[in-house]
Amino acid sequence: VAQNVYDDPEFFAAYARLDRSVHGLDGAPEWPTLRAMLPAPAGLRVVDLGCGYGWACRWAAEEGAASVLGLDLSEQMLARARTDTPQGMRITYRRADLDHVELDAGAFDVAYSSLALHYLTDLPRLLGVVHAALVPGASFVFSVEHPLRTAPSHPAFVDGPDGTPVWPLDRYLVERPVTVDWLAPGVVKQHRTIATYVTGLLDAGFALERLVEFRPSDEQLAARPDWAEELDRPSFLLVAARRA
Ligand SMILES: C[S@@+](CC[C@H](N)C(=O)[O-])C[C@H]1O[C@@H](n2cnc3c(N)ncnc32)[C@H](O)[C@@H]1O
């Protein structure tokens, strides 16, 4: 059973204070890179898996998507998405657990997911459902928390021998649920290797098109020097695949 920590009041309040919650896509440093991996949504039927506040749903609708379906487990995230979405946009929000979701065959031209799939316990099932829900040639573009972040048994920078902070990588090949204190105690994520994401896609029948370990641009680093830690330990794995 999925954890649904986004409906926990303490977590939800803390999430609302994140840059990406306040500023939306402009507050997500990886968004320009992810957007460039997406097809232009004009005229396409889009599904957003784990849509959260619906920022990407509204972007796709504004870009002329024929329809957008935003799915999320959290009632509170969906309530916020509905509040923030102007009347008349071609967006439907629906509550769904991505570990159990059913989608109609061939119902979508693009599937998108930002930072949700690392919560799922049954990734192969979801990949199969998405594959069947896409028309041949359609794109599946997603981001997940980078496995270098979810692997360590103690995921926090420590002082290295010369006092420089280092990321204590261990347990990389041990796939497992990991429990972290992030915005609230006891948040459960699923640690998987990069190879598992890639072979999962290939096994489901996707062709891999692009895989990006997000690095902030020099301009972003000049504006946000604190993002330099991304060079030691990337936070975002971005993937573009196509239904063969
Ligand atoms: C980090 S937020 C990202 C939200 C949005 N995609 C974005 O990038 O702004 C992760 C989202 O995944 C949703 N989520 C987590 N587990 C889920 C599941 N099993 N089924 C559906 N949604 C889930 C959460 O409720 C949350 O809205």
The ligand as a MOL file (V3000), in Angstrom:
LIG
                    3D

  0  0  0     0  0            999 V3000
M  V30 BEGIN CTAB
M  V30 COUNTS 27 29 0 0 0
M  V30 BEGIN ATOM
M  V30 1 C 7.7520 15.4550 -5.4080 0
M  V30 2 S 6.0290 15.5000 -5.7730 0 CHG=1
M  V30 3 C 6.0900 16.0130 -7.4730 0
M  V30 4 C 4.8110 16.6780 -7.9310 0
M  V30 5 C 4.8360 17.1610 -9.3760 0
M  V30 6 N 5.0040 16.0800 -10.3070 0
M  V30 7 C 5.9260 18.1800 -9.5420 0
M  V30 8 O 6.9840 17.8570 -10.0930 0
M  V30 9 O 5.7380 19.3250 -9.1080 0 CHG=-1
M  V30 10 C 5.5900 13.7770 -5.8760 0
M  V30 11 C 4.0990 13.5350 -6.1700 0
M  V30 12 O 3.8970 12.1370 -6.3880 0
M  V30 13 C 2.6920 11.7640 -5.7540 0
M  V30 14 N 2.7310 10.3300 -5.4700 0
M  V30 15 C 3.5600 9.6640 -4.6300 0
M  V30 16 N 3.2710 8.3560 -4.6170 0
M  V30 17 C 2.2400 8.1740 -5.4810 0
M  V30 18 C 1.4790 7.0500 -5.9130 0
M  V30 19 N 1.7220 5.8160 -5.4260 0
M  V30 20 N 0.4780 7.2300 -6.8060 0
M  V30 21 C 0.2160 8.4820 -7.2870 0
M  V30 22 N 0.8970 9.5780 -6.9200 0
M  V30 23 C 1.8970 9.4380 -6.0290 0
M  V30 24 C 2.6510 12.6120 -4.5030 0
M  V30 25 O 1.3470 12.6810 -3.9440 0
M  V30 26 C 3.1790 13.9330 -5.0270 0
M  V30 27 O 2.1460 14.7710 -5.4980 0
M  V30 END ATOM
M  V30 BEGIN BOND
M  V30 1 1 1 2
M  V30 2 1 2 3
M  V30 3 1 2 10
M  V30 4 1 3 4
M  V30 5 1 4 5
M  V30 6 1 5 6
M  V30 7 1 5 7
M  V30 8 2 7 8
M  V30 9 1 7 9
M  V30 10 1 10 11
M  V30 11 1 11 12
M  V30 12 1 11 26
M  V30 13 1 12 13
M  V30 14 1 13 14
M  V30 15 1 13 24
M  V30 16 1 14 15
M  V30 17 1 14 23
M  V30 18 2 15 16
M  V30 19 1 16 17
M  V30 20 1 17 18
M  V30 21 2 17 23
M  V30 22 1 18 19
M  V30 23 2 18 20
M  V30 24 1 20 21
M  V30 25 2 21 22
M  V30 26 1 22 23
M  V30 27 1 24 25
M  V30 28 1 24 26
M  V30 29 1 26 27
M  V30 END BOND
M  V30 END CTAB
M  END
